[in-house]
Structure formats: C-alpha cells, structure tokens
Amino acid sequence: MRNRLDVLLAGRSRDELGALETLLRTRRDVGVRTRVLLNGTVDPLKDVYPLPDALVLVASENWRAELAAYAERPPGERPPLLVVGEASNTELIRVAMRAGARDYLSPPVDDGEIGQFLGELLRDQRVAASQKAARLTAVINAKGGSGASVIAANLAHALAASLERHTVLVDMDVQFGALPLYFNLTPRNGLVRALELVDSLDLLALEGYVLPHQSGLDLMASTPEDRMTIAEVPEERVEMLLKLLGEAYEDIVVDLPRWVSGATAMTLEHADQVLVVMEQGVAHLRDAQQLVSILGNELSIADSRITVVVNRFSKSNPISLKDIQEALPDLQVISLPNDYRRVSRSVNMGSPLLETAGGAAITRHLERLARSLDEGDGQLRTRSSGWNLLGWARRA
C-alpha cells in the first residue's frame, strides 16, 4: 500500500463537491475531506488544520477572490492546487495558473484526469519521504537469463572491495534468489523475516538479518524455507526496509526479479540508477523496449536514471550496439564482454570475479561500472566523459 494523500475538496456547489468525493472515495491511496464555502468565506484553507496534501478547488462565481486568497498565503501554507472550472473560461485558466495551480480540469471530471494529478503528487510524496543516505542501484533483466544477478553481485562486491564503500546487496527474488551461492554463504533469518519485523528493527538489530562476506560486503536474501512470491511481498514493508538500510549503508544494490509491480515498482521508483540488462537479440531488444517504456511511462523514471547494459557482448553478433542504441534512443548503452568460462567458474566456486579473475576484461569492466556510479554520485557518466558504445573509451 502506498502513502495516502490527504485531499481537501473546497467550493460552493454541493453537487459538484459530492460528485468529486464519490469519485475519490473509490481510491485506496486517497483520504478525502470536503469543505463547502459559505457566506462570505473566500479562503478555501481558512481555519483548516492540518493543511491537506492537496487542494481541489471547484471554482465558483467568486473564483477571483478564492484564487487571490490562496495566492496570498505564505508559500509553506499553499498545498498543491487543482482547479475545476469551465473549459471556456480562459481568464479563469490564466489566473489559476498564475496563482500556482498545478492543473486545471473541467467538469465532469473523470477518474483518469484526476488520477494523473494525484499520481504525480504521490510520486513527489514518495520521493520526499525516502530521503536516504545510501545510493540505491536497481538491477533488472529485460529478458530472463540475461545475467542481472551476476552483474548485481559483482557490482556490489566491487563497490565494497575496490572502492571500500559500505555496501549491502539485496536479493529481492524471494522465491528463486540464488545470490548467497555466488558468495558461498548460507542464508539465516533473511529478507522475509526482516520484512516481517521491519517496523521494530533498529540499526543494531538489522545486523542479525544480513550475511557478512569477507570482502566487507553484506548480503540480504531469503532462506530456502521462505515460501512466498514477490507479488506477496508487502510494498510498504520493502519501503521501510530500504529506508532503514539507507541509514546503515552507503550503497544499496538490489537484484530485482523480472516483475514490475508492487514492491519491485516501488524499488525502481526510489532507485538513483536502474540498470536494465539484456543480450544481443531481437527478443531481448523487444523486451528491453517494453521494460523501458514501463519505467518511463508508468513509473516516471527519467532517461538519465536508466542505463542499458548489454551483457555477453560480441562484435560478430548481427544485432550491433548501434542497432540497440537506435532502438532505445536517449538512453545510455554500455556493454560487458562475453566471458562465459570465467563467469561460470566464479558462480560455481561461490567466489566473485575480483577474487577468481581479477585481471580479466569482464572484471575490469564491472569495476569501472562501480567507479562510474561512485564518481557520478548515483548517475553514470555520459559517453562524452569516458564512455563509448563499445564499453568504455580510454581517457586521453
């Protein structure tokens, strides 16, 4: 369940206010208060305490005075404003925008119109509520089997071992997560138990739910005894856990299952950087386009926060990096070399690449990826500052 918005409906028409209230009462993410402006009252927020998260003003014949009263309030006492008025009243629209209205709708208002306004406010609220010390990097496959788990594991290990960042790796696949095997660790307590108790955990108690690796990296994952799917994971508890981890660590790397809903969607929304992992292939490219569309259109994640990682790159593949870049315009596209033998050996040994193949090209690329995250404070550098479409360009 996402944070609830406290919305105040204000105006003089009881019928219009009633219709809006009926519409909003169907939403679980919104709490509604209604105020009928009587007699000479023009300030829709006069004597309202606490102030709402949003104000929906149904404009009346006194709309000039109502908007003036709103605009004259101190900035901290002006919640986001939505004005409902006639579409033909261009003067009202202009004054509403000057007063600071974020949107203007005309009756009859439908769920989709007001839902877009409320959705933007919910996202703003979520961002403001998730101020965290740690940088959050989410790694997700565009198509199953593309190697997101290997990348997440070795990226987190590089942050901890090479850059000496206090890092936690979270395996969000509560059903089939295998990251403990990559580090030869056995889960105890684990992610599901931490989620059950998160509202009572503090930073000291949190240590009982992570697995420490000799490199300094901490891992949080589910145990073999846990029996649930990612769809069953309570979204608000994942948000609470990420906030707690943000107070304890400098970096959080989350390996996400390929399921964009609920807890995974919330994690992606909070991420400073989303790494979308794919391989060279028509099916991979199609799924990457679809995933990127979901990230941008449904979760409002900016292109600058998304990086496409082409794993197991081969120059001889008929699907070139240029083709991928053209199919995914405005996104950063990087590549990781194909080294199946070393990666497979690392996974089978339960030892990260830095320990089993420290000088290999794949390891160097992953270290550079970690360093780019660190230097960019959560934002990967642009190609003009050290990247090219074939991976990393050498600095002059």
C-alpha positions as a Python dict, from the first residue, in 0.01 Angstrom:
ca = {
    (1, 'M'): (0, 0, 0),
    (2, 'R'): (136, 338, -100),
    (3, 'N'): (130, 651, 113),
    (4, 'R'): (-218, 807, 136),
    (5, 'L'): (-280, 1160, 17),
    (6, 'D'): (-497, 1388, 231),
    (7, 'V'): (-707, 1578, -26),
    (8, 'L'): (-934, 1872, 59),
    (9, 'L'): (-1224, 1943, -177),
    (10, 'A'): (-1344, 2303, -148),
    (11, 'G'): (-1614, 2501, -329),
    (12, 'R'): (-1968, 2633, -314),
    (13, 'S'): (-2150, 2372, -521),
    (14, 'R'): (-2253, 2080, -300),
    (15, 'D'): (-2342, 1871, -606),
    (16, 'E'): (-2003, 1912, -773),
    (17, 'L'): (-1820, 1852, -447),
    (18, 'G'): (-2030, 1542, -385),
    (19, 'A'): (-1951, 1402, -729),
    (20, 'L'): (-1579, 1453, -675),
    (21, 'E'): (-1595, 1300, -328),
    (22, 'T'): (-1773, 991, -464),
    (23, 'L'): (-1504, 961, -733),
    (24, 'L'): (-1213, 988, -490),
    (25, 'R'): (-1364, 761, -225),
    (26, 'T'): (-1300, 467, -459),
    (27, 'R'): (-922, 522, -434),
    (28, 'R'): (-738, 349, -152),
    (29, 'D'): (-442, 588, -179),
    (30, 'V'): (-651, 899, -104),
    (31, 'G'): (-823, 1035, 205),
    (32, 'V'): (-1089, 1299, 135),
    (33, 'R'): (-1214, 1600, 329),
    (34, 'T'): (-1484, 1830, 193),
    (35, 'R'): (-1543, 2195, 271),
    (36, 'V'): (-1839, 2396, 147),
    (37, 'L'): (-1754, 2767, 128),
    (38, 'L'): (-2047, 2953, 282),
    (39, 'N'): (-2148, 3318, 307),
    (40, 'G'): (-1850, 3549, 263),
    (41, 'T'): (-1572, 3289, 302),
    (42, 'V'): (-1329, 3308, 9),
    (43, 'D'): (-1016, 3144, 150),
    (44, 'P'): (-1061, 2766, 96),
    (45, 'L'): (-792, 2696, 356),
    (46, 'K'): (-904, 2934, 630),
    (47, 'D'): (-900, 2759, 970),
    (48, 'V'): (-816, 2426, 805),
    (49, 'Y'): (-587, 2219, 1025),
    (50, 'P'): (-387, 2022, 944),
    (51, 'L'): (-330, 2152, 595),
    (52, 'P'): (-406, 1892, 327),
    (53, 'D'): (-153, 1735, 91),
    (54, 'A'): (-354, 1873, -200),
    (55, 'L'): (-638, 2120, -255),
    (56, 'V'): (-904, 2069, -522),
    (57, 'L'): (-1090, 2397, -568),
    (58, 'V'): (-1422, 2389, -754),
    (59, 'A'): (-1432, 2745, -884),
    (60, 'S'): (-1748, 2948, -821),
    (61, 'E'): (-1863, 3291, -931),
    (62, 'N'): (-1620, 3428, -669),
    (63, 'W'): (-1320, 3250, -826),
    (64, 'R'): (-1109, 3566, -842),
    (65, 'A'): (-1127, 3619, -464),
    (66, 'E'): (-1082, 3248, -392),
    (67, 'L'): (-765, 3222, -603),
    (68, 'A'): (-635, 3554, -466),
    (69, 'A'): (-678, 3428, -109),
    (70, 'Y'): (-487, 3111, -195),
    (71, 'A'): (-205, 3302, -369),
    (72, 'E'): (-166, 3544, -75),
    (73, 'R'): (-93, 3266, 173),
    (74, 'P'): (274, 3203, 269),
    (75, 'P'): (446, 2953, 35),
    (76, 'G'): (462, 2688, 306),
    (77, 'E'): (85, 2710, 353),
    (78, 'R'): (-11, 2656, -11),
    (79, 'P'): (-60, 2286, -83),
    (80, 'P'): (-56, 2174, -449),
    (81, 'L'): (-368, 2311, -618),
    (82, 'L'): (-603, 2162, -877),
    (83, 'V'): (-874, 2394, -1009),
    (84, 'V'): (-1200, 2264, -1154),
    (85, 'G'): (-1382, 2512, -1377),
    (86, 'E'): (-1545, 2564, -1714),
    (87, 'A'): (-1323, 2487, -2016),
    (88, 'S'): (-1443, 2802, -2195),
    (89, 'N'): (-1335, 3040, -1917),
    (90, 'T'): (-989, 3128, -2045),
    (91, 'E'): (-948, 3412, -1795),
    (92, 'L'): (-1007, 3172, -1505),
    (93, 'I'): (-750, 2932, -1650),
    (94, 'R'): (-489, 3210, -1677),
    (95, 'V'): (-547, 3336, -1323),
    (96, 'A'): (-542, 2982, -1184),
    (97, 'M'): (-204, 2914, -1344),
    (98, 'R'): (-67, 3245, -1212),
    (99, 'A'): (-189, 3155, -864),
    (100, 'G'): (19, 2840, -883),
    (101, 'A'): (-234, 2573, -984),
    (102, 'R'): (-62, 2253, -1098),
    (103, 'D'): (-353, 2153, -1320),
    (104, 'Y'): (-694, 2264, -1445),
    (105, 'L'): (-983, 2030, -1522),
    (106, 'S'): (-1334, 2085, -1649),
    (107, 'P'): (-1648, 1910, -1523),
    (108, 'P'): (-1746, 1634, -1538),
    (109, 'V'): (-1407, 1520, -1405),
    (110, 'D'): (-1325, 1155, -1475),
    (111, 'D'): (-1102, 918, -1279),
    (112, 'G'): (-823, 921, -1537),
    (113, 'E'): (-788, 1300, -1535),
    (114, 'I'): (-775, 1345, -1161),
    (115, 'G'): (-577, 1021, -1125),
    (116, 'Q'): (-288, 1171, -1322),
    (117, 'F'): (-278, 1473, -1090),
    (118, 'L'): (-289, 1255, -778),
    (119, 'G'): (-32, 1015, -920),
    (120, 'E'): (219, 1298, -963),
    (121, 'L'): (161, 1410, -605),
    (122, 'L'): (203, 1055, -473),
    (123, 'R'): (536, 1023, -655),
    (124, 'D'): (651, 1358, -514),
    (125, 'Q'): (546, 1249, -166),
    (126, 'R'): (728, 919, -201),
    (127, 'V'): (1050, 1087, -310),
    (128, 'A'): (1034, 1337, -25),
    (129, 'A'): (968, 1059, 225),
    (130, 'S'): (1254, 846, 104),
    (131, 'Q'): (1544, 1081, 172),
    (132, 'K'): (1825, 838, 238),
    (133, 'A'): (2195, 844, 298),
    (134, 'A'): (2262, 546, 73),
    (135, 'R'): (2272, 541, -304),
    (136, 'L'): (2030, 283, -445),
    (137, 'T'): (2109, 93, -765),
    (138, 'A'): (1847, -146, -905),
    (139, 'V'): (1948, -419, -1149),
    (140, 'I'): (1682, -597, -1357),
    (141, 'N'): (1677, -829, -1658),
    (142, 'A'): (1500, -712, -1971),
    (143, 'K'): (1463, -1080, -2055),
    (144, 'G'): (1511, -1376, -1822),
    (145, 'G'): (1861, -1519, -1806),
    (146, 'S'): (2040, -1205, -1926),
    (147, 'G'): (2276, -1205, -1627),
    (148, 'A'): (2138, -935, -1396),
    (149, 'S'): (2219, -1138, -1083),
    (150, 'V'): (2584, -1186, -1182),
    (151, 'I'): (2615, -815, -1258),
    (152, 'A'): (2443, -709, -934),
    (153, 'A'): (2661, -943, -726),
    (154, 'N'): (2991, -836, -878),
    (155, 'L'): (2896, -468, -892),
    (156, 'A'): (2814, -472, -519),
    (157, 'H'): (3134, -666, -446),
    (158, 'A'): (3342, -413, -640),
    (159, 'L'): (3184, -123, -451),
    (160, 'A'): (3272, -289, -120),
    (161, 'A'): (3612, -443, -203),
    (162, 'S'): (3765, -198, -453),
    (163, 'L'): (3605, 131, -351),
    (164, 'E'): (3565, 46, 17),
    (165, 'R'): (3204, 160, 17),
    (166, 'H'): (2984, 23, 296),
    (167, 'T'): (2754, -178, 68),
    (168, 'V'): (2461, -416, 106),
    (169, 'L'): (2338, -643, -173),
    (170, 'V'): (1966, -729, -157),
    (171, 'D'): (1831, -1032, -343),
    (172, 'M'): (1466, -936, -399),
    (173, 'D'): (1380, -1265, -568),
    (174, 'V'): (1228, -1422, -259),
    (175, 'Q'): (1127, -1737, -445),
    (176, 'F'): (1427, -1829, -661),
    (177, 'G'): (1704, -1596, -544),
    (178, 'A'): (2049, -1753, -564),
    (179, 'L'): (2287, -1473, -467),
    (180, 'P'): (2406, -1645, -144),
    (181, 'L'): (2551, -1922, -364),
    (182, 'Y'): (2758, -1663, -553),
    (183, 'F'): (2939, -1583, -227),
    (184, 'N'): (2933, -1931, -70),
    (185, 'L'): (2705, -1808, 206),
    (186, 'T'): (2411, -1976, 378),
    (187, 'P'): (2107, -1754, 449),
    (188, 'R'): (1986, -1724, 807),
    (189, 'N'): (1686, -1525, 924),
    (190, 'G'): (1691, -1344, 593),
    (191, 'L'): (1490, -1097, 390),
    (192, 'V'): (1140, -1229, 455),
    (193, 'R'): (1192, -1236, 831),
    (194, 'A'): (1339, -883, 820),
    (195, 'L'): (1031, -763, 631),
    (196, 'E'): (803, -919, 892),
    (197, 'L'): (980, -736, 1175),
    (198, 'V'): (1098, -420, 997),
    (199, 'D'): (878, -186, 1199),
    (200, 'S'): (1058, -299, 1516),
    (201, 'L'): (1415, -318, 1378),
    (202, 'D'): (1688, -66, 1451),
    (203, 'L'): (2037, -43, 1302),
    (204, 'L'): (2181, -280, 1562),
    (205, 'A'): (1909, -543, 1516),
    (206, 'L'): (1947, -516, 1138),
    (207, 'E'): (2286, -687, 1163),
    (208, 'G'): (2112, -1013, 1251),
    (209, 'Y'): (1946, -1028, 910),
    (210, 'V'): (2243, -976, 677),
    (211, 'L'): (2518, -1217, 577),
    (212, 'P'): (2868, -1066, 606),
    (213, 'H'): (3120, -1152, 333),
    (214, 'Q'): (3493, -1143, 394),
    (215, 'S'): (3523, -852, 148),
    (216, 'G'): (3311, -629, 371),
    (217, 'L'): (3000, -668, 156),
    (218, 'D'): (2675, -755, 335),
    (219, 'L'): (2408, -967, 169),
    (220, 'M'): (2036, -986, 246),
    (221, 'A'): (1840, -1270, 86),
    (222, 'S'): (1553, -1507, 154),
    (223, 'T'): (1609, -1853, 302),
    (224, 'P'): (1515, -2187, 142),
    (225, 'E'): (1234, -2219, 396),
    (226, 'D'): (1062, -1900, 281),
    (227, 'R'): (750, -1974, 77),
    (228, 'M'): (618, -1667, -98),
    (229, 'T'): (633, -1482, -430),
    (230, 'I'): (740, -1126, -499),
    (231, 'A'): (373, -1039, -557),
    (232, 'E'): (303, -1128, -194),
    (233, 'V'): (577, -903, -54),
    (234, 'P'): (415, -600, 116),
    (235, 'E'): (530, -292, -68),
    (236, 'E'): (521, -63, 235),
    (237, 'R'): (748, -301, 429),
    (238, 'V'): (1004, -306, 150),
    (239, 'E'): (999, 74, 154),
    (240, 'M'): (1056, 74, 531),
    (241, 'L'): (1342, -174, 493),
    (242, 'L'): (1511, 30, 219),
    (243, 'K'): (1489, 339, 438),
    (244, 'L'): (1649, 151, 727),
    (245, 'L'): (1923, 14, 500),
    (246, 'G'): (1975, 368, 370),
    (247, 'E'): (2066, 479, 721),
    (248, 'A'): (2309, 192, 770),
    (249, 'Y'): (2494, 179, 435),
    (250, 'E'): (2649, 400, 171),
    (251, 'D'): (2535, 183, -121),
    (252, 'I'): (2236, -47, -172),
    (253, 'V'): (2240, -274, -477),
    (254, 'V'): (1912, -457, -539),
    (255, 'D'): (1881, -756, -771),
    (256, 'L'): (1518, -742, -885),
    (257, 'P'): (1310, -1023, -1032),
    (258, 'R'): (1158, -954, -1374),
    (259, 'W'): (824, -840, -1236),
    (260, 'V'): (734, -470, -1237),
    (261, 'S'): (459, -433, -980),
    (262, 'G'): (413, -355, -613),
    (263, 'A'): (740, -393, -424),
    (264, 'T'): (958, -404, -737),
    (265, 'A'): (791, -95, -885),
    (266, 'M'): (841, 96, -560),
    (267, 'T'): (1210, -5, -552),
    (268, 'L'): (1258, 108, -912),
    (269, 'E'): (1091, 443, -838),
    (270, 'H'): (1330, 504, -548),
    (271, 'A'): (1643, 395, -737),
    (272, 'D'): (1911, 650, -819),
    (273, 'Q'): (2014, 433, -1113),
    (274, 'V'): (1835, 147, -1290),
    (275, 'L'): (2049, -99, -1485),
    (276, 'V'): (1844, -282, -1750),
    (277, 'V'): (2037, -594, -1851),
    (278, 'M'): (1992, -751, -2195),
    (279, 'E'): (2175, -953, -2457),
    (280, 'Q'): (2210, -901, -2831),
    (281, 'G'): (1898, -1045, -2991),
    (282, 'V'): (1564, -943, -3137),
    (283, 'A'): (1364, -1088, -2847),
    (284, 'H'): (1593, -923, -2591),
    (285, 'L'): (1565, -589, -2769),
    (286, 'R'): (1186, -611, -2787),
    (287, 'D'): (1160, -687, -2415),
    (288, 'A'): (1407, -408, -2331),
    (289, 'Q'): (1193, -159, -2523),
    (290, 'Q'): (883, -274, -2337),
    (291, 'L'): (1053, -256, -1997),
    (292, 'V'): (1198, 88, -2064),
    (293, 'S'): (854, 206, -2172),
    (294, 'I'): (708, 85, -1841),
    (295, 'L'): (985, 255, -1645),
    (296, 'G'): (929, 587, -1819),
    (297, 'N'): (556, 598, -1882),
    (298, 'E'): (418, 419, -1577),
    (299, 'L'): (685, 486, -1312),
    (300, 'S'): (802, 828, -1442),
    (301, 'I'): (1169, 728, -1422),
    (302, 'A'): (1379, 975, -1621),
    (303, 'D'): (1602, 852, -1903),
    (304, 'S'): (1904, 986, -1713),
    (305, 'R'): (1839, 728, -1440),
    (306, 'I'): (1828, 432, -1681),
    (307, 'T'): (2131, 256, -1828),
    (308, 'V'): (2105, -36, -2067),
    (309, 'V'): (2376, -296, -2004),
    (310, 'V'): (2440, -528, -2300),
    (311, 'N'): (2580, -840, -2137),
    (312, 'R'): (2793, -1105, -2311),
    (313, 'F'): (2868, -863, -2594),
    (314, 'S'): (3009, -999, -2921),
    (315, 'K'): (3121, -786, -3215),
    (316, 'S'): (3022, -1066, -3453),
    (317, 'N'): (2657, -1062, -3345),
    (318, 'P'): (2427, -931, -3623),
    (319, 'I'): (2246, -714, -3365),
    (320, 'S'): (2500, -436, -3313),
    (321, 'L'): (2524, -184, -3033),
    (322, 'K'): (2435, 82, -3286),
    (323, 'D'): (2110, -104, -3357),
    (324, 'I'): (2035, -119, -2984),
    (325, 'Q'): (2113, 250, -2936),
    (326, 'E'): (1884, 345, -3225),
    (327, 'A'): (1606, 128, -3083),
    (328, 'L'): (1649, 281, -2736),
    (329, 'P'): (1718, 649, -2809),
    (330, 'D'): (1820, 892, -2533),
    (331, 'L'): (1940, 607, -2310),
    (332, 'Q'): (2294, 528, -2212),
    (333, 'V'): (2402, 192, -2357),
    (334, 'I'): (2713, 13, -2232),
    (335, 'S'): (2848, -336, -2290),
    (336, 'L'): (3016, -610, -2090),
    (337, 'P'): (3238, -864, -2271),
    (338, 'N'): (3139, -1227, -2308),
    (339, 'D'): (3347, -1444, -2076),
    (340, 'Y'): (3126, -1742, -2005),
    (341, 'R'): (3407, -1963, -1877),
    (342, 'R'): (3532, -1726, -1608),
    (343, 'V'): (3184, -1614, -1500),
    (344, 'S'): (3061, -1974, -1477),
    (345, 'R'): (3367, -2073, -1275),
    (346, 'S'): (3313, -1779, -1039),
    (347, 'V'): (2949, -1872, -977),
    (348, 'N'): (3026, -2241, -929),
    (349, 'M'): (3305, -2164, -682),
    (350, 'G'): (3092, -1919, -486),
    (351, 'S'): (3362, -1655, -524),
    (352, 'P'): (3321, -1317, -704),
    (353, 'L'): (3517, -1228, -1015),
    (354, 'L'): (3755, -996, -833),
    (355, 'E'): (3879, -1297, -640),
    (356, 'T'): (3881, -1557, -919),
    (357, 'A'): (3964, -1348, -1226),
    (358, 'G'): (4088, -1011, -1107),
    (359, 'G'): (4269, -922, -1430),
    (360, 'A'): (4002, -1036, -1675),
    (361, 'A'): (3830, -786, -1905),
    (362, 'I'): (3487, -865, -1762),
    (363, 'T'): (3613, -789, -1411),
    (364, 'R'): (3775, -460, -1519),
    (365, 'H'): (3452, -352, -1689),
    (366, 'L'): (3248, -425, -1377),
    (367, 'E'): (3497, -233, -1162),
    (368, 'R'): (3468, 63, -1398),
    (369, 'L'): (3091, 42, -1375),
    (370, 'A'): (3117, 60, -995),
    (371, 'R'): (3360, 350, -1019),
    (372, 'S'): (3132, 539, -1258),
    (373, 'L'): (2844, 505, -1017),
    (374, 'D'): (3066, 634, -738),
    (375, 'E'): (3206, 927, -935),
    (376, 'G'): (2863, 1021, -1063),
    (377, 'D'): (2703, 1007, -714),
    (378, 'G'): (2443, 766, -843),
    (379, 'Q'): (2442, 887, -1201),
    (380, 'L'): (2653, 711, -1463),
    (381, 'R'): (2874, 941, -1663),
    (382, 'T'): (2773, 1036, -2016),
    (383, 'R'): (2962, 896, -2310),
    (384, 'S'): (3133, 1229, -2366),
    (385, 'S'): (3305, 1191, -2029),
    (386, 'G'): (3451, 849, -2077),
    (387, 'W'): (3201, 611, -2236),
    (388, 'N'): (3154, 484, -2587),
    (389, 'L'): (2914, 238, -2740),
    (390, 'L'): (3169, -42, -2717),
    (391, 'G'): (3201, -18, -2342),
    (392, 'W'): (3447, 234, -2204),
    (393, 'A'): (3661, 471, -2404),
    (394, 'R'): (4011, 530, -2279),
    (395, 'R'): (4075, 865, -2123),
    (396, 'A'): (4314, 1089, -2305),
}
